[in-house]
Amino acid sequence: MEEQIRAVLEAYGRLPKPVGTITREDDLYRAGLTSHASVNVMLGLEDAFDIEFPDSMLRKSTFVSIISIESALCELAEHSPSR
């Protein structure tokens, strides 16, 4: 899962440094993720994982780090009717 998240961040995050240098705990906004880019990341994650983020998860804290993104994706997978 982390590799897919990193691939989405690389493709859509427009970060000023390589995603490979960012740790799972690093604050992505401090690393250069903008609000606009975070929307693109969200859309990329929805496509990559075939999920849809509910309005309740559309907040900065959901996308602040790789760990927080992974946690949100796991929560969505647990509540998915197809699982």
PyMOL Python script that loads the backbone (N, CA, C, O; Angstrom):
from pymol import cmd

cmd.read_pdbstr("""\
ATOM      1  N   MET A   1       0.816  -1.193   0.000  1.00  0.00           N
ATOM      2  CA  MET A   1       0.000   0.000   0.000  1.00  0.00           C
ATOM      3  C   MET A   1       0.866   1.267   0.000  1.00  0.00           C
ATOM      4  O   MET A   1       0.574   2.232  -0.705  1.00  0.00           O
ATOM      5  N   GLU A   2       1.927   1.242   0.798  1.00  0.00           N
ATOM      6  CA  GLU A   2       2.789   2.428   0.869  1.00  0.00           C
ATOM      7  C   GLU A   2       3.395   2.761  -0.488  1.00  0.00           C
ATOM      8  O   GLU A   2       3.509   3.935  -0.839  1.00  0.00           O
ATOM      9  N   GLU A   3       3.780   1.759  -1.245  1.00  0.00           N
ATOM     10  CA  GLU A   3       4.361   2.009  -2.569  1.00  0.00           C
ATOM     11  C   GLU A   3       3.367   2.698  -3.486  1.00  0.00           C
ATOM     12  O   GLU A   3       3.735   3.603  -4.235  1.00  0.00           O
ATOM     13  N   GLN A   4       2.094   2.272  -3.433  1.00  0.00           N
ATOM     14  CA  GLN A   4       1.068   2.909  -4.260  1.00  0.00           C
ATOM     15  C   GLN A   4       0.827   4.349  -3.815  1.00  0.00           C
ATOM     16  O   GLN A   4       0.651   5.235  -4.652  1.00  0.00           O
ATOM     17  N   ILE A   5       0.819   4.587  -2.522  1.00  0.00           N
ATOM     18  CA  ILE A   5       0.641   5.940  -2.001  1.00  0.00           C
ATOM     19  C   ILE A   5       1.787   6.820  -2.480  1.00  0.00           C
ATOM     20  O   ILE A   5       1.566   7.940  -2.941  1.00  0.00           O
ATOM     21  N   ARG A   6       3.001   6.317  -2.372  1.00  0.00           N
ATOM     22  CA  ARG A   6       4.167   7.084  -2.817  1.00  0.00           C
ATOM     23  C   ARG A   6       4.101   7.366  -4.324  1.00  0.00           C
ATOM     24  O   ARG A   6       4.475   8.450  -4.770  1.00  0.00           O
ATOM     25  N   ALA A   7       3.629   6.395  -5.099  1.00  0.00           N
ATOM     26  CA  ALA A   7       3.502   6.594  -6.544  1.00  0.00           C
ATOM     27  C   ALA A   7       2.498   7.707  -6.849  1.00  0.00           C
ATOM     28  O   ALA A   7       2.723   8.526  -7.740  1.00  0.00           O
ATOM     29  N   VAL A   8       1.397   7.729  -6.109  1.00  0.00           N
ATOM     30  CA  VAL A   8       0.398   8.786  -6.297  1.00  0.00           C
ATOM     31  C   VAL A   8       0.984  10.137  -5.889  1.00  0.00           C
ATOM     32  O   VAL A   8       0.793  11.132  -6.588  1.00  0.00           O
ATOM     33  N   LEU A   9       1.692  10.177  -4.769  1.00  0.00           N
ATOM     34  CA  LEU A   9       2.328  11.427  -4.336  1.00  0.00           C
ATOM     35  C   LEU A   9       3.337  11.914  -5.368  1.00  0.00           C
ATOM     36  O   LEU A   9       3.432  13.111  -5.637  1.00  0.00           O
ATOM     37  N   GLU A  10       4.079  10.995  -5.936  1.00  0.00           N
ATOM     38  CA  GLU A  10       5.065  11.354  -6.962  1.00  0.00           C
ATOM     39  C   GLU A  10       4.370  11.928  -8.191  1.00  0.00           C
ATOM     40  O   GLU A  10       4.828  12.915  -8.767  1.00  0.00           O
ATOM     41  N   ALA A  11       3.265  11.309  -8.590  1.00  0.00           N
ATOM     42  CA  ALA A  11       2.559  11.720  -9.804  1.00  0.00           C
ATOM     43  C   ALA A  11       1.761  13.013  -9.627  1.00  0.00           C
ATOM     44  O   ALA A  11       1.688  13.825 -10.549  1.00  0.00           O
ATOM     45  N   TYR A  12       1.166  13.209  -8.454  1.00  0.00           N
ATOM     46  CA  TYR A  12       0.221  14.311  -8.283  1.00  0.00           C
ATOM     47  C   TYR A  12       0.582  15.338  -7.212  1.00  0.00           C
ATOM     48  O   TYR A  12      -0.003  16.421  -7.172  1.00  0.00           O
ATOM     49  N   GLY A  13       1.540  15.008  -6.346  1.00  0.00           N
ATOM     50  CA  GLY A  13       1.833  15.876  -5.211  1.00  0.00           C
ATOM     51  C   GLY A  13       2.631  17.117  -5.521  1.00  0.00           C
ATOM     52  O   GLY A  13       2.617  18.070  -4.741  1.00  0.00           O
ATOM     53  N   ARG A  14       3.328  17.131  -6.648  1.00  0.00           N
ATOM     54  CA  ARG A  14       4.169  18.272  -7.040  1.00  0.00           C
ATOM     55  C   ARG A  14       5.078  18.740  -5.901  1.00  0.00           C
ATOM     56  O   ARG A  14       5.243  19.935  -5.655  1.00  0.00           O
ATOM     57  N   LEU A  15       5.658  17.756  -5.220  1.00  0.00           N
ATOM     58  CA  LEU A  15       6.553  18.072  -4.110  1.00  0.00           C
ATOM     59  C   LEU A  15       7.908  18.508  -4.646  1.00  0.00           C
ATOM     60  O   LEU A  15       8.362  17.993  -5.668  1.00  0.00           O
ATOM     61  N   PRO A  16       8.561  19.450  -3.969  1.00  0.00           N
ATOM     62  CA  PRO A  16       9.856  19.947  -4.444  1.00  0.00           C
ATOM     63  C   PRO A  16      11.026  18.992  -4.233  1.00  0.00           C
ATOM     64  O   PRO A  16      12.119  19.223  -4.750  1.00  0.00           O
ATOM     65  N   LYS A  17      10.800  17.923  -3.478  1.00  0.00           N
ATOM     66  CA  LYS A  17      11.867  16.944  -3.277  1.00  0.00           C
ATOM     67  C   LYS A  17      11.330  15.552  -3.592  1.00  0.00           C
ATOM     68  O   LYS A  17      10.119  15.334  -3.554  1.00  0.00           O
ATOM     69  N   PRO A  18      12.211  14.615  -3.900  1.00  0.00           N
ATOM     70  CA  PRO A  18      11.750  13.269  -4.255  1.00  0.00           C
ATOM     71  C   PRO A  18      10.952  12.621  -3.123  1.00  0.00           C
ATOM     72  O   PRO A  18      11.324  12.714  -1.953  1.00  0.00           O
ATOM     73  N   VAL A  19       9.861  11.969  -3.488  1.00  0.00           N
ATOM     74  CA  VAL A  19       9.007  11.307  -2.509  1.00  0.00           C
ATOM     75  C   VAL A  19       9.786  10.250  -1.733  1.00  0.00           C
ATOM     76  O   VAL A  19       9.479   9.982  -0.572  1.00  0.00           O
ATOM     77  N   GLY A  20      10.786   9.654  -2.363  1.00  0.00           N
ATOM     78  CA  GLY A  20      11.597   8.639  -1.706  1.00  0.00           C
ATOM     79  C   GLY A  20      12.382   9.164  -0.514  1.00  0.00           C
ATOM     80  O   GLY A  20      12.832   8.381   0.323  1.00  0.00           O
ATOM     81  N   THR A  21      12.551  10.476  -0.426  1.00  0.00           N
ATOM     82  CA  THR A  21      13.283  11.064   0.705  1.00  0.00           C
ATOM     83  C   THR A  21      12.365  11.430   1.870  1.00  0.00           C
ATOM     84  O   THR A  21      12.829  11.863   2.924  1.00  0.00           O
ATOM     85  N   ILE A  22      11.074  11.255   1.672  1.00  0.00           N
ATOM     86  CA  ILE A  22      10.086  11.591   2.693  1.00  0.00           C
ATOM     87  C   ILE A  22       9.775  10.338   3.512  1.00  0.00           C
ATOM     88  O   ILE A  22       9.505   9.272   2.959  1.00  0.00           O
ATOM     89  N   THR A  23       9.817  10.483   4.834  1.00  0.00           N
ATOM     90  CA  THR A  23       9.497   9.339   5.690  1.00  0.00           C
ATOM     91  C   THR A  23       7.980   9.208   5.822  1.00  0.00           C
ATOM     92  O   THR A  23       7.228  10.107   5.448  1.00  0.00           O
ATOM     93  N   ARG A  24       7.558   8.085   6.354  1.00  0.00           N
ATOM     94  CA  ARG A  24       6.125   7.831   6.542  1.00  0.00           C
ATOM     95  C   ARG A  24       5.493   8.847   7.488  1.00  0.00           C
ATOM     96  O   ARG A  24       4.300   9.133   7.388  1.00  0.00           O
ATOM     97  N   GLU A  25       6.285   9.388   8.399  1.00  0.00           N
ATOM     98  CA  GLU A  25       5.784  10.309   9.421  1.00  0.00           C
ATOM     99  C   GLU A  25       5.901  11.774   9.041  1.00  0.00           C
ATOM    100  O   GLU A  25       5.285  12.624   9.683  1.00  0.00           O
ATOM    101  N   ASP A  26       6.676  12.091   8.013  1.00  0.00           N
ATOM    102  CA  ASP A  26       6.905  13.496   7.647  1.00  0.00           C
ATOM    103  C   ASP A  26       5.602  14.207   7.303  1.00  0.00           C
ATOM    104  O   ASP A  26       4.694  13.619   6.714  1.00  0.00           O
ATOM    105  N   ASP A  27       5.524  15.476   7.676  1.00  0.00           N
ATOM    106  CA  ASP A  27       4.393  16.325   7.342  1.00  0.00           C
ATOM    107  C   ASP A  27       4.509  16.690   5.858  1.00  0.00           C
ATOM    108  O   ASP A  27       5.434  17.398   5.459  1.00  0.00           O
ATOM    109  N   LEU A  28       3.579  16.210   5.056  1.00  0.00           N
ATOM    110  CA  LEU A  28       3.641  16.445   3.612  1.00  0.00           C
ATOM    111  C   LEU A  28       3.450  17.921   3.261  1.00  0.00           C
ATOM    112  O   LEU A  28       3.984  18.397   2.259  1.00  0.00           O
ATOM    113  N   TYR A  29       2.701  18.634   4.074  1.00  0.00           N
ATOM    114  CA  TYR A  29       2.505  20.063   3.816  1.00  0.00           C
ATOM    115  C   TYR A  29       3.795  20.831   4.079  1.00  0.00           C
ATOM    116  O   TYR A  29       4.120  21.769   3.351  1.00  0.00           O
ATOM    117  N   ARG A  30       4.518  20.444   5.100  1.00  0.00           N
ATOM    118  CA  ARG A  30       5.828  21.075   5.351  1.00  0.00           C
ATOM    119  C   ARG A  30       6.834  20.685   4.277  1.00  0.00           C
ATOM    120  O   ARG A  30       7.788  21.417   4.013  1.00  0.00           O
ATOM    121  N   ALA A  31       6.614  19.529   3.659  1.00  0.00           N
ATOM    122  CA  ALA A  31       7.494  19.073   2.574  1.00  0.00           C
ATOM    123  C   ALA A  31       7.144  19.754   1.250  1.00  0.00           C
ATOM    124  O   ALA A  31       7.843  19.562   0.255  1.00  0.00           O
ATOM    125  N   GLY A  32       6.066  20.548   1.228  1.00  0.00           N
ATOM    126  CA  GLY A  32       5.728  21.314   0.033  1.00  0.00           C
ATOM    127  C   GLY A  32       4.397  20.994  -0.623  1.00  0.00           C
ATOM    128  O   GLY A  32       4.072  21.575  -1.658  1.00  0.00           O
ATOM    129  N   LEU A  33       3.615  20.083  -0.046  1.00  0.00           N
ATOM    130  CA  LEU A  33       2.303  19.766  -0.606  1.00  0.00           C
ATOM    131  C   LEU A  33       1.375  20.964  -0.417  1.00  0.00           C
ATOM    132  O   LEU A  33       1.225  21.471   0.694  1.00  0.00           O
ATOM    133  N   THR A  34       0.759  21.409  -1.499  1.00  0.00           N
ATOM    134  CA  THR A  34      -0.181  22.527  -1.417  1.00  0.00           C
ATOM    135  C   THR A  34      -1.603  21.993  -1.299  1.00  0.00           C
ATOM    136  O   THR A  34      -1.849  20.808  -1.523  1.00  0.00           O
ATOM    137  N   SER A  35      -2.524  22.862  -0.951  1.00  0.00           N
ATOM    138  CA  SER A  35      -3.930  22.464  -0.864  1.00  0.00           C
ATOM    139  C   SER A  35      -4.428  21.986  -2.220  1.00  0.00           C
ATOM    140  O   SER A  35      -5.144  20.989  -2.309  1.00  0.00           O
ATOM    141  N   HIS A  36      -4.048  22.696  -3.271  1.00  0.00           N
ATOM    142  CA  HIS A  36      -4.471  22.302  -4.625  1.00  0.00           C
ATOM    143  C   HIS A  36      -3.907  20.927  -4.984  1.00  0.00           C
ATOM    144  O   HIS A  36      -4.626  20.079  -5.511  1.00  0.00           O
ATOM    145  N   ALA A  37      -2.643  20.711  -4.706  1.00  0.00           N
ATOM    146  CA  ALA A  37      -2.024  19.415  -5.016  1.00  0.00           C
ATOM    147  C   ALA A  37      -2.636  18.305  -4.165  1.00  0.00           C
ATOM    148  O   ALA A  37      -2.733  17.165  -4.621  1.00  0.00           O
ATOM    149  N   SER A  38      -3.050  18.618  -2.939  1.00  0.00           N
ATOM    150  CA  SER A  38      -3.646  17.578  -2.098  1.00  0.00           C
ATOM    151  C   SER A  38      -4.973  17.081  -2.685  1.00  0.00           C
ATOM    152  O   SER A  38      -5.327  15.915  -2.514  1.00  0.00           O
ATOM    153  N   VAL A  39      -5.701  17.958  -3.372  1.00  0.00           N
ATOM    154  CA  VAL A  39      -6.926  17.536  -4.048  1.00  0.00           C
ATOM    155  C   VAL A  39      -6.573  16.557  -5.174  1.00  0.00           C
ATOM    156  O   VAL A  39      -7.238  15.536  -5.350  1.00  0.00           O
ATOM    157  N   ASN A  40      -5.533  16.876  -5.922  1.00  0.00           N
ATOM    158  CA  ASN A  40      -5.087  15.971  -6.992  1.00  0.00           C
ATOM    159  C   ASN A  40      -4.612  14.639  -6.430  1.00  0.00           C
ATOM    160  O   ASN A  40      -4.866  13.587  -7.017  1.00  0.00           O
ATOM    161  N   VAL A  41      -3.925  14.680  -5.299  1.00  0.00           N
ATOM    162  CA  VAL A  41      -3.483  13.450  -4.624  1.00  0.00           C
ATOM    163  C   VAL A  41      -4.700  12.633  -4.213  1.00  0.00           C
ATOM    164  O   VAL A  41      -4.732  11.419  -4.414  1.00  0.00           O
ATOM    165  N   MET A  42      -5.699  13.294  -3.640  1.00  0.00           N
ATOM    166  CA  MET A  42      -6.911  12.594  -3.231  1.00  0.00           C
ATOM    167  C   MET A  42      -7.562  11.899  -4.430  1.00  0.00           C
ATOM    168  O   MET A  42      -7.944  10.732  -4.337  1.00  0.00           O
ATOM    169  N   LEU A  43      -7.688  12.599  -5.535  1.00  0.00           N
ATOM    170  CA  LEU A  43      -8.287  12.013  -6.735  1.00  0.00           C
ATOM    171  C   LEU A  43      -7.442  10.858  -7.257  1.00  0.00           C
ATOM    172  O   LEU A  43      -7.978   9.843  -7.701  1.00  0.00           O
ATOM    173  N   GLY A  44      -6.127  11.013  -7.205  1.00  0.00           N
ATOM    174  CA  GLY A  44      -5.231   9.937  -7.623  1.00  0.00           C
ATOM    175  C   GLY A  44      -5.353   8.709  -6.741  1.00  0.00           C
ATOM    176  O   GLY A  44      -5.314   7.578  -7.227  1.00  0.00           O
ATOM    177  N   LEU A  45      -5.502   8.936  -5.430  1.00  0.00           N
ATOM    178  CA  LEU A  45      -5.686   7.823  -4.498  1.00  0.00           C
ATOM    179  C   LEU A  45      -7.018   7.115  -4.751  1.00  0.00           C
ATOM    180  O   LEU A  45      -7.096   5.888  -4.693  1.00  0.00           O
ATOM    181  N   GLU A  46      -8.056   7.890  -5.031  1.00  0.00           N
ATOM    182  CA  GLU A  46      -9.356   7.291  -5.322  1.00  0.00           C
ATOM    183  C   GLU A  46      -9.264   6.380  -6.545  1.00  0.00           C
ATOM    184  O   GLU A  46      -9.824   5.284  -6.556  1.00  0.00           O
ATOM    185  N   ASP A  47      -8.559   6.840  -7.564  1.00  0.00           N
ATOM    186  CA  ASP A  47      -8.381   6.007  -8.765  1.00  0.00           C
ATOM    187  C   ASP A  47      -7.516   4.785  -8.481  1.00  0.00           C
ATOM    188  O   ASP A  47      -7.854   3.672  -8.884  1.00  0.00           O
ATOM    189  N   ALA A  48      -6.409   4.991  -7.792  1.00  0.00           N
ATOM    190  CA  ALA A  48      -5.459   3.906  -7.538  1.00  0.00           C
ATOM    191  C   ALA A  48      -6.040   2.806  -6.658  1.00  0.00           C
ATOM    192  O   ALA A  48      -5.741   1.627  -6.849  1.00  0.00           O
ATOM    193  N   PHE A  49      -6.870   3.195  -5.694  1.00  0.00           N
ATOM    194  CA  PHE A  49      -7.396   2.227  -4.735  1.00  0.00           C
ATOM    195  C   PHE A  49      -8.876   1.906  -4.952  1.00  0.00           C
ATOM    196  O   PHE A  49      -9.469   1.141  -4.192  1.00  0.00           O
ATOM    197  N   ASP A  50      -9.458   2.487  -5.982  1.00  0.00           N
ATOM    198  CA  ASP A  50     -10.862   2.268  -6.316  1.00  0.00           C
ATOM    199  C   ASP A  50     -11.770   2.511  -5.105  1.00  0.00           C
ATOM    200  O   ASP A  50     -12.597   1.674  -4.743  1.00  0.00           O
ATOM    201  N   ILE A  51     -11.586   3.667  -4.505  1.00  0.00           N
ATOM    202  CA  ILE A  51     -12.368   4.072  -3.333  1.00  0.00           C
ATOM    203  C   ILE A  51     -12.852   5.498  -3.560  1.00  0.00           C
ATOM    204  O   ILE A  51     -12.474   6.155  -4.530  1.00  0.00           O
ATOM    205  N   GLU A  52     -13.691   5.956  -2.651  1.00  0.00           N
ATOM    206  CA  GLU A  52     -14.112   7.357  -2.646  1.00  0.00           C
ATOM    207  C   GLU A  52     -14.031   7.873  -1.220  1.00  0.00           C
ATOM    208  O   GLU A  52     -14.597   7.286  -0.298  1.00  0.00           O
ATOM    209  N   PHE A  53     -13.323   8.974  -1.054  1.00  0.00           N
ATOM    210  CA  PHE A  53     -13.216   9.570   0.275  1.00  0.00           C
ATOM    211  C   PHE A  53     -14.530  10.251   0.622  1.00  0.00           C
ATOM    212  O   PHE A  53     -15.010  11.084  -0.146  1.00  0.00           O
ATOM    213  N   PRO A  54     -15.123   9.915   1.767  1.00  0.00           N
ATOM    214  CA  PRO A  54     -16.344  10.607   2.186  1.00  0.00           C
ATOM    215  C   PRO A  54     -16.011  12.029   2.643  1.00  0.00           C
ATOM    216  O   PRO A  54     -14.866  12.332   2.979  1.00  0.00           O
ATOM    217  N   ASP A  55     -17.013  12.883   2.650  1.00  0.00           N
ATOM    218  CA  ASP A  55     -16.813  14.265   3.072  1.00  0.00           C
ATOM    219  C   ASP A  55     -16.144  14.359   4.444  1.00  0.00           C
ATOM    220  O   ASP A  55     -15.358  15.273   4.694  1.00  0.00           O
ATOM    221  N   SER A  56     -16.456  13.421   5.320  1.00  0.00           N
ATOM    222  CA  SER A  56     -15.894  13.456   6.674  1.00  0.00           C
ATOM    223  C   SER A  56     -14.371  13.289   6.688  1.00  0.00           C
ATOM    224  O   SER A  56     -13.718  13.644   7.670  1.00  0.00           O
ATOM    225  N   MET A  57     -13.809  12.755   5.612  1.00  0.00           N
ATOM    226  CA  MET A  57     -12.352  12.565   5.541  1.00  0.00           C
ATOM    227  C   MET A  57     -11.657  13.656   4.721  1.00  0.00           C
ATOM    228  O   MET A  57     -10.433  13.648   4.590  1.00  0.00           O
ATOM    229  N   LEU A  58     -12.413  14.568   4.183  1.00  0.00           N
ATOM    230  CA  LEU A  58     -11.827  15.619   3.353  1.00  0.00           C
ATOM    231  C   LEU A  58     -11.344  16.764   4.227  1.00  0.00           C
ATOM    232  O   LEU A  58     -11.924  17.849   4.270  1.00  0.00           O
ATOM    233  N   ARG A  59     -10.254  16.468   4.921  1.00  0.00           N
ATOM    234  CA  ARG A  59      -9.636  17.464   5.797  1.00  0.00           C
ATOM    235  C   ARG A  59      -8.123  17.311   5.705  1.00  0.00           C
ATOM    236  O   ARG A  59      -7.603  16.263   5.322  1.00  0.00           O
ATOM    237  N   LYS A  60      -7.447  18.367   6.060  1.00  0.00           N
ATOM    238  CA  LYS A  60      -5.990  18.402   5.952  1.00  0.00           C
ATOM    239  C   LYS A  60      -5.322  17.244   6.687  1.00  0.00           C
ATOM    240  O   LYS A  60      -4.344  16.683   6.193  1.00  0.00           O
ATOM    241  N   SER A  61      -5.830  16.886   7.846  1.00  0.00           N
ATOM    242  CA  SER A  61      -5.202  15.844   8.661  1.00  0.00           C
ATOM    243  C   SER A  61      -5.210  14.472   7.975  1.00  0.00           C
ATOM    244  O   SER A  61      -4.361  13.633   8.275  1.00  0.00           O
ATOM    245  N   THR A  62      -6.141  14.237   7.077  1.00  0.00           N
ATOM    246  CA  THR A  62      -6.187  12.951   6.363  1.00  0.00           C
ATOM    247  C   THR A  62      -4.974  12.788   5.456  1.00  0.00           C
ATOM    248  O   THR A  62      -4.492  11.673   5.252  1.00  0.00           O
ATOM    249  N   PHE A  63      -4.478  13.901   4.909  1.00  0.00           N
ATOM    250  CA  PHE A  63      -3.419  13.855   3.907  1.00  0.00           C
ATOM    251  C   PHE A  63      -2.097  14.443   4.400  1.00  0.00           C
ATOM    252  O   PHE A  63      -1.223  14.775   3.599  1.00  0.00           O
ATOM    253  N   VAL A  64      -1.957  14.571   5.720  1.00  0.00           N
ATOM    254  CA  VAL A  64      -0.776  15.230   6.284  1.00  0.00           C
ATOM    255  C   VAL A  64       0.491  14.372   6.198  1.00  0.00           C
ATOM    256  O   VAL A  64       1.599  14.908   6.178  1.00  0.00           O
ATOM    257  N   SER A  65       0.336  13.058   6.148  1.00  0.00           N
ATOM    258  CA  SER A  65       1.512  12.177   6.087  1.00  0.00           C
ATOM    259  C   SER A  65       1.139  10.886   5.377  1.00  0.00           C
ATOM    260  O   SER A  65      -0.038  10.595   5.163  1.00  0.00           O
ATOM    261  N   ILE A  66       2.137  10.132   5.022  1.00  0.00           N
ATOM    262  CA  ILE A  66       1.889   8.838   4.398  1.00  0.00           C
ATOM    263  C   ILE A  66       1.149   7.928   5.376  1.00  0.00           C
ATOM    264  O   ILE A  66       0.255   7.182   4.978  1.00  0.00           O
ATOM    265  N   ILE A  67       1.518   7.987   6.644  1.00  0.00           N
ATOM    266  CA  ILE A  67       0.836   7.165   7.655  1.00  0.00           C
ATOM    267  C   ILE A  67      -0.638   7.547   7.764  1.00  0.00           C
ATOM    268  O   ILE A  67      -1.493   6.667   7.865  1.00  0.00           O
ATOM    269  N   SER A  68      -0.948   8.839   7.744  1.00  0.00           N
ATOM    270  CA  SER A  68      -2.351   9.247   7.870  1.00  0.00           C
ATOM    271  C   SER A  68      -3.158   8.847   6.635  1.00  0.00           C
ATOM    272  O   SER A  68      -4.328   8.484   6.751  1.00  0.00           O
ATOM    273  N   ILE A  69      -2.547   8.911   5.468  1.00  0.00           N
ATOM    274  CA  ILE A  69      -3.218   8.467   4.247  1.00  0.00           C
ATOM    275  C   ILE A  69      -3.473   6.965   4.318  1.00  0.00           C
ATOM    276  O   ILE A  69      -4.569   6.496   4.012  1.00  0.00           O
ATOM    277  N   GLU A  70      -2.460   6.225   4.723  1.00  0.00           N
ATOM    278  CA  GLU A  70      -2.590   4.774   4.841  1.00  0.00           C
ATOM    279  C   GLU A  70      -3.688   4.401   5.842  1.00  0.00           C
ATOM    280  O   GLU A  70      -4.467   3.480   5.595  1.00  0.00           O
ATOM    281  N   SER A  71      -3.747   5.099   6.947  1.00  0.00           N
ATOM    282  CA  SER A  71      -4.769   4.849   7.960  1.00  0.00           C
ATOM    283  C   SER A  71      -6.167   5.102   7.390  1.00  0.00           C
ATOM    284  O   SER A  71      -7.086   4.315   7.621  1.00  0.00           O
ATOM    285  N   ALA A  72      -6.325   6.196   6.649  1.00  0.00           N
ATOM    286  CA  ALA A  72      -7.624   6.510   6.043  1.00  0.00           C
ATOM    287  C   ALA A  72      -8.020   5.444   5.033  1.00  0.00           C
ATOM    288  O   ALA A  72      -9.178   5.029   4.984  1.00  0.00           O
ATOM    289  N   LEU A  73      -7.062   5.001   4.229  1.00  0.00           N
ATOM    290  CA  LEU A  73      -7.356   3.965   3.236  1.00  0.00           C
ATOM    291  C   LEU A  73      -7.744   2.651   3.905  1.00  0.00           C
ATOM    292  O   LEU A  73      -8.650   1.962   3.435  1.00  0.00           O
ATOM    293  N   CYS A  74      -7.074   2.299   4.992  1.00  0.00           N
ATOM    294  CA  CYS A  74      -7.416   1.073   5.731  1.00  0.00           C
ATOM    295  C   CYS A  74      -8.814   1.184   6.324  1.00  0.00           C
ATOM    296  O   CYS A  74      -9.581   0.223   6.300  1.00  0.00           O
ATOM    297  N   GLU A  75      -9.142   2.357   6.856  1.00  0.00           N
ATOM    298  CA  GLU A  75     -10.476   2.564   7.419  1.00  0.00           C
ATOM    299  C   GLU A  75     -11.547   2.424   6.330  1.00  0.00           C
ATOM    300  O   GLU A  75     -12.596   1.822   6.556  1.00  0.00           O
ATOM    301  N   LEU A  76     -11.275   2.975   5.169  1.00  0.00           N
ATOM    302  CA  LEU A  76     -12.232   2.871   4.063  1.00  0.00           C
ATOM    303  C   LEU A  76     -12.369   1.410   3.601  1.00  0.00           C
ATOM    304  O   LEU A  76     -13.466   0.961   3.266  1.00  0.00           O
ATOM    305  N   ALA A  77     -11.270   0.690   3.587  1.00  0.00           N
ATOM    306  CA  ALA A  77     -11.311  -0.721   3.170  1.00  0.00           C
ATOM    307  C   ALA A  77     -12.133  -1.553   4.152  1.00  0.00           C
ATOM    308  O   ALA A  77     -12.871  -2.448   3.742  1.00  0.00           O
ATOM    309  N   GLU A  78     -12.007  -1.262   5.436  1.00  0.00           N
ATOM    310  CA  GLU A  78     -12.762  -1.980   6.463  1.00  0.00           C
ATOM    311  C   GLU A  78     -14.269  -1.761   6.322  1.00  0.00           C
ATOM    312  O   GLU A  78     -15.070  -2.655   6.598  1.00  0.00           O
ATOM    313  N   HIS A  79     -14.635  -0.565   5.891  1.00  0.00           N
ATOM    314  CA  HIS A  79     -16.060  -0.216   5.813  1.00  0.00           C
ATOM    315  C   HIS A  79     -16.632  -0.391   4.418  1.00  0.00           C
ATOM    316  O   HIS A  79     -17.799  -0.082   4.178  1.00  0.00           O
ATOM    317  N   SER A  80     -15.825  -0.881   3.507  1.00  0.00           N
ATOM    318  CA  SER A  80     -16.284  -1.088   2.134  1.00  0.00           C
ATOM    319  C   SER A  80     -17.266  -2.242   2.074  1.00  0.00           C
ATOM    320  O   SER A  80     -16.990  -3.306   2.627  1.00  0.00           O
ATOM    321  N   PRO A  81     -18.408  -2.063   1.414  1.00  0.00           N
ATOM    322  CA  PRO A  81     -19.392  -3.152   1.341  1.00  0.00           C
ATOM    323  C   PRO A  81     -18.914  -4.364   0.542  1.00  0.00           C
ATOM    324  O   PRO A  81     -19.448  -5.463   0.700  1.00  0.00           O
ATOM    325  N   SER A  82     -17.921  -4.169  -0.306  1.00  0.00           N
ATOM    326  CA  SER A  82     -17.431  -5.291  -1.115  1.00  0.00           C
ATOM    327  C   SER A  82     -16.414  -6.139  -0.394  1.00  0.00           C
ATOM    328  O   SER A  82     -15.937  -7.132  -0.945  1.00  0.00           O
ATOM    329  N   ARG A  83     -16.068  -5.774   0.828  1.00  0.00           N
ATOM    330  CA  ARG A  83     -15.043  -6.515   1.574  1.00  0.00           C
ATOM    331  C   ARG A  83     -15.654  -7.277   2.704  1.00  0.00           C
ATOM    332  O   ARG A  83     -14.945  -7.960   3.443  1.00  0.00           O
TER     333      ARG A  83
END
""", "prot")
cmd.dss("prot")
cmd.show_as("cartoon", "prot")
cmd.util.cbc("prot")
cmd.orient("prot")
